[in-house]
Amino acid sequence: LTGKVVYFTALFPYVILTILVIRGVTLEGAGAGLIYYLKPNFTKLGESQVWLDAGTQVFYSYALGLGAMMALGSYNRYRHNCYRDIIIIATCNSLTSVFGGIAIFSVLGYMAHIQCVPISEVADKGPGLAFVAYPTAVSLMPLPQLWAVLFFLMIIFIGLDSQFVGVEAFVTAISDLVGDKLRKAPNKQIFIAVVCGVNYLIGLTMITRGGMYVFQMFDYYAVSGLCLLCIVFFECIAIAWFYGGKRFYRYRGYDWFPPVSMDDVGVVWYGTSCLSRTVSLHGDKIRTINLYEDK
């Protein structure tokens, strides 16, 4: 039943997003917003905050370091073509991010045009964008009630999809540790209810008067930023150096590609896994630490 529900909750936001994009790009001033969104500013590459935000966005949108992909992938058949799934997920995720940005910044361009201010003054990030800037822009459009309902309905479905994945990943990991006792009914259903109940109680703290501070505390120190970078950094070290890069390379799958000897191009893949990823993540971590020191 959950799988059938996901078909609706995952696809319906695309319908709403398409409607918002079509409406957004037809607004006056939308072009300026899209130029602000799509025109690169290479001077930003020298700022540590940009790298931190970019890494957080990639890690969180792909659920890297959280075990979600591995948990969901564990339900596939042994000879399932995971390479195909990786390409599909990466392509759809990146295109969805760009598509969503068009919906956001076209409306923000309209808001800046109405208020006669630069777009940089109306563009926000984090919860301020979803719950302050964009709703304010929607309130300035014709039929604001319609667009507000569609926008927040999309947010609700996206949140449900995220919870489906997060809860399933956690339940699968704990079930693998405990064994068959937790996989059998009604133990699994009871455990899922307990997990959802705890998450619900934690979420209640974020809708109090000081809930935004609680939300930002969880956002900064639990699921993104330096915390997530450190998790992925040590996961790469664990796989490459403790589990063994050669062992991981041997079991990466020969069902769809012919085996490649470690004497030829395989050594490039091995070196990339053991060195390049670790070094790049370490660089991001150093930039993030410098950012916090600057603050």
C-alpha positions as CSV (number, residue, x, y, z in Angstrom):
1,L,0.0,0.0,0.0
2,T,2.8,2.4,0.9
3,G,4.4,1.8,-2.5
4,K,1.2,2.7,-4.3
5,V,0.8,5.9,-2.2
6,V,4.3,7.0,-3.1
7,Y,3.4,6.9,-6.8
8,F,0.9,9.6,-6.1
9,T,2.8,11.7,-3.5
10,A,5.9,11.6,-5.6
11,L,4.4,12.5,-9.0
12,F,1.6,14.9,-7.9
13,P,4.1,17.6,-6.8
14,Y,5.5,17.6,-10.4
15,V,2.0,18.5,-11.6
16,I,1.7,21.4,-9.2
17,L,5.2,22.5,-9.9
18,T,4.5,22.6,-13.6
19,I,1.4,24.7,-13.0
20,L,3.4,27.1,-10.9
21,V,6.2,27.3,-13.5
22,I,3.7,28.1,-16.3
23,R,2.1,30.8,-14.1
24,G,5.4,32.2,-12.9
25,V,7.1,32.7,-16.2
26,T,4.1,34.6,-17.5
27,L,4.3,37.2,-14.8
28,E,5.7,40.6,-15.4
29,G,9.3,40.8,-14.2
30,A,9.8,37.1,-14.2
31,G,12.7,37.5,-16.7
32,A,14.8,39.4,-14.3
33,G,14.2,36.8,-11.7
34,L,15.3,34.0,-14.1
35,I,18.4,36.0,-15.1
36,Y,19.3,36.4,-11.4
37,Y,18.8,32.6,-10.9
38,L,20.6,31.3,-14.0
39,K,23.4,33.9,-14.5
40,P,26.5,32.6,-12.8
41,N,28.5,34.7,-10.4
42,F,32.0,33.2,-10.3
43,T,33.1,35.5,-7.5
44,K,30.9,33.5,-5.1
45,L,33.2,30.5,-5.6
46,G,35.7,32.1,-3.2
47,E,33.1,32.1,-0.3
48,S,33.1,29.2,2.0
49,Q,29.3,29.5,2.6
50,V,28.7,28.7,-1.1
51,W,30.6,25.4,-0.9
52,L,28.9,24.5,2.4
53,D,25.4,25.2,0.9
54,A,26.2,23.4,-2.3
55,G,27.5,20.3,-0.5
56,T,24.6,20.3,1.9
57,Q,22.1,20.5,-1.0
58,V,23.7,17.7,-2.9
59,F,24.1,15.4,0.1
60,Y,20.6,16.1,1.4
61,S,18.8,15.9,-1.9
62,Y,20.5,12.6,-2.8
63,A,20.1,11.4,0.9
64,L,23.9,10.7,1.0
65,G,25.3,9.7,4.3
66,L,21.9,9.0,5.7
67,G,21.6,5.4,4.6
68,A,18.3,5.9,2.7
69,M,19.6,4.8,-0.7
70,M,21.2,1.7,0.7
71,A,18.1,0.8,2.7
72,L,15.8,1.2,-0.3
73,G,18.2,-0.6,-2.6
74,S,18.4,-3.5,-0.2
75,Y,14.9,-4.5,-1.4
76,N,16.0,-5.0,-5.0
77,R,16.9,-8.3,-6.5
78,Y,20.6,-9.3,-6.3
79,R,21.1,-8.8,-10.0
80,H,19.1,-5.6,-10.2
81,N,20.7,-3.0,-12.5
82,C,21.6,-0.4,-9.9
83,Y,23.7,1.6,-12.5
84,R,20.6,2.4,-14.4
85,D,18.8,3.5,-11.2
86,I,21.7,5.7,-10.3
87,I,21.7,7.5,-13.6
88,I,17.9,8.0,-13.5
89,I,17.9,9.3,-9.9
90,A,20.8,11.7,-10.5
91,T,19.3,13.0,-13.7
92,C,15.8,13.5,-12.3
93,N,17.1,15.0,-9.0
94,S,19.2,17.6,-10.8
95,L,16.5,18.5,-13.3
96,T,13.9,18.8,-10.6
97,S,16.1,21.2,-8.7
98,V,16.6,23.4,-11.7
99,F,12.9,23.2,-12.6
100,G,11.9,24.1,-9.0
101,G,14.3,27.1,-9.1
102,I,12.5,28.4,-12.2
103,A,9.2,28.3,-10.3
104,I,10.6,30.1,-7.3
105,F,12.7,32.9,-9.0
106,S,10.2,33.7,-11.7
107,V,7.7,34.6,-8.9
108,L,10.4,36.4,-6.9
109,G,11.2,38.4,-10.0
110,Y,7.6,39.5,-10.1
111,M,7.7,40.4,-6.4
112,A,10.8,42.5,-7.0
113,H,9.2,44.2,-9.9
114,I,6.0,45.1,-8.0
115,Q,8.0,46.4,-5.0
116,C,10.6,48.2,-7.2
117,V,13.5,46.6,-5.3
118,P,16.5,44.4,-6.4
119,I,15.9,40.7,-6.4
120,S,18.7,40.2,-3.9
121,E,16.5,41.9,-1.3
122,V,13.5,39.6,-1.8
123,A,15.4,36.3,-2.4
124,D,16.0,34.4,0.8
125,K,17.2,31.0,1.7
126,G,16.2,28.2,4.0
127,P,12.8,28.3,5.7
128,G,12.5,32.0,5.0
129,L,12.2,31.3,1.2
130,A,9.5,28.7,1.5
131,F,7.4,30.3,4.3
132,V,8.1,34.0,4.0
133,A,9.4,35.2,0.6
134,Y,7.4,33.0,-1.7
135,P,4.1,33.2,0.1
136,T,4.5,37.0,0.2
137,A,5.1,37.0,-3.6
138,V,2.1,34.7,-4.1
139,S,-0.1,37.1,-2.1
140,L,0.7,39.8,-4.7
141,M,-0.6,37.7,-7.6
142,P,-4.1,37.5,-9.0
143,L,-6.1,34.7,-7.2
144,P,-3.6,34.4,-4.4
145,Q,-5.7,31.8,-2.5
146,L,-5.4,29.4,-5.4
147,W,-1.7,29.6,-5.8
148,A,-1.1,29.5,-2.1
149,V,-3.1,26.3,-1.8
150,L,-1.2,24.7,-4.7
151,F,2.2,25.8,-3.3
152,F,1.6,24.5,0.2
153,L,0.0,21.3,-1.0
154,M,3.1,20.7,-3.0
155,I,5.2,21.3,0.2
156,I,3.1,18.9,2.1
157,F,3.5,16.1,-0.4
158,I,7.3,16.7,-0.7
159,G,7.5,16.5,3.1
160,L,5.5,13.2,3.1
161,D,7.9,11.7,0.5
162,S,10.9,12.7,2.6
163,Q,9.3,11.1,5.7
164,F,8.6,7.9,3.8
165,V,12.2,7.5,2.8
166,G,13.7,8.6,6.2
167,V,11.4,6.4,8.3
168,E,11.9,3.4,6.0
169,A,15.7,3.8,6.0
170,F,15.8,3.9,9.8
171,V,13.3,1.0,10.3
172,T,15.2,-1.1,7.7
173,A,18.6,-0.5,9.5
174,I,17.2,-1.4,12.9
175,S,15.4,-4.4,11.5
176,D,18.6,-5.7,10.0
177,L,20.3,-5.4,13.4
178,V,17.6,-7.0,15.4
179,G,16.7,-9.7,13.0
180,D,13.5,-11.5,12.0
181,K,11.6,-10.7,15.2
182,L,11.2,-7.1,14.2
183,R,10.3,-7.9,10.6
184,K,7.2,-9.9,11.6
185,A,3.8,-8.5,12.2
186,P,2.7,-6.8,14.4
187,N,6.2,-6.0,15.8
188,K,7.2,-4.0,12.7
189,Q,4.0,-2.0,12.6
190,I,4.4,-1.2,16.3
191,F,8.0,-0.2,15.9
192,I,7.1,2.1,12.9
193,A,4.3,3.7,15.0
194,V,6.8,4.4,17.8
195,V,9.3,5.9,15.4
196,C,6.6,8.1,13.8
197,G,5.3,9.1,17.3
198,V,8.7,10.2,18.4
199,N,9.2,12.2,15.2
200,Y,5.8,13.8,15.7
201,L,6.7,14.9,19.3
202,I,10.0,16.3,18.1
203,G,8.1,18.2,15.3
204,L,5.7,19.7,17.8
205,T,8.6,21.6,19.3
206,M,9.2,23.3,16.0
207,I,5.7,24.9,15.8
208,T,5.9,26.7,19.2
209,R,6.8,30.3,19.5
210,G,10.5,29.5,19.6
211,G,10.1,26.7,17.1
212,M,12.1,28.4,14.4
213,Y,15.1,28.3,16.7
214,V,14.6,24.6,17.3
215,F,14.2,24.0,13.6
216,Q,17.4,25.9,12.8
217,M,19.3,24.0,15.5
218,F,18.3,20.7,14.0
219,D,19.0,22.0,10.5
220,Y,22.5,23.3,11.3
221,Y,23.7,20.6,13.7
222,A,21.8,17.4,12.9
223,V,21.1,17.0,9.2
224,S,23.2,19.4,7.2
225,G,26.4,21.5,7.2
226,L,29.5,20.4,9.0
227,C,27.7,17.5,10.7
228,L,26.7,15.9,7.4
229,L,30.1,16.6,5.8
230,C,31.8,14.8,8.7
231,I,29.5,11.8,8.5
232,V,30.1,11.3,4.8
233,F,33.9,12.0,5.3
234,F,34.2,9.2,7.8
235,E,32.0,6.9,5.7
236,C,34.4,7.2,2.8
237,I,37.3,6.4,5.1
238,A,35.5,3.4,6.5
239,I,34.7,2.0,3.1
240,A,38.0,2.8,1.4
241,W,40.5,2.1,4.2
242,F,38.8,-0.2,6.7
243,Y,36.4,-2.3,4.7
244,G,38.9,-2.1,1.8
245,G,38.7,-0.4,-1.5
246,K,39.8,-3.6,-3.4
247,R,37.1,-5.7,-1.7
248,F,34.5,-3.0,-2.5
249,Y,35.7,-2.9,-6.1
250,R,35.4,-6.7,-6.5
251,Y,31.8,-6.6,-5.4
252,R,30.7,-3.5,-7.3
253,G,28.9,-5.7,-9.8
254,Y,29.9,-7.7,-12.9
255,D,26.3,-8.4,-14.1
256,W,26.1,-5.4,-16.5
257,F,29.7,-4.5,-17.2
258,P,32.6,-6.9,-18.0
259,P,35.2,-7.3,-15.2
260,V,38.1,-4.8,-15.4
261,S,41.5,-5.7,-14.1
262,M,43.2,-3.7,-11.4
263,D,46.1,-3.4,-13.8
264,D,44.3,-1.1,-16.3
265,V,41.5,1.5,-15.8
266,G,40.4,-0.2,-12.6
267,V,43.3,1.4,-10.8
268,V,41.9,4.8,-11.7
269,W,38.5,4.0,-10.2
270,Y,40.2,2.6,-7.1
271,G,42.4,5.7,-6.7
272,T,39.4,7.9,-7.1
273,S,37.4,6.1,-4.4
274,C,40.2,5.9,-1.9
275,L,41.9,9.3,-2.4
276,S,39.9,11.8,-4.5
277,R,36.6,11.6,-2.6
278,T,38.3,11.7,0.8
279,V,40.5,14.6,-0.2
280,S,37.6,16.6,-1.7
281,L,35.4,16.0,1.4
282,H,38.3,17.0,3.6
283,G,38.7,20.2,1.7
284,D,35.0,21.0,2.1
285,K,35.3,20.3,5.8
286,I,38.3,22.6,6.2
287,R,36.4,25.4,4.3
288,T,33.5,24.9,6.6
289,I,35.6,25.1,9.7
290,N,37.2,28.3,8.4
291,L,33.7,29.7,7.8
292,Y,32.7,29.1,11.4
293,E,35.9,30.6,12.6
294,D,35.3,33.7,10.6
295,K,31.9,34.0,12.2
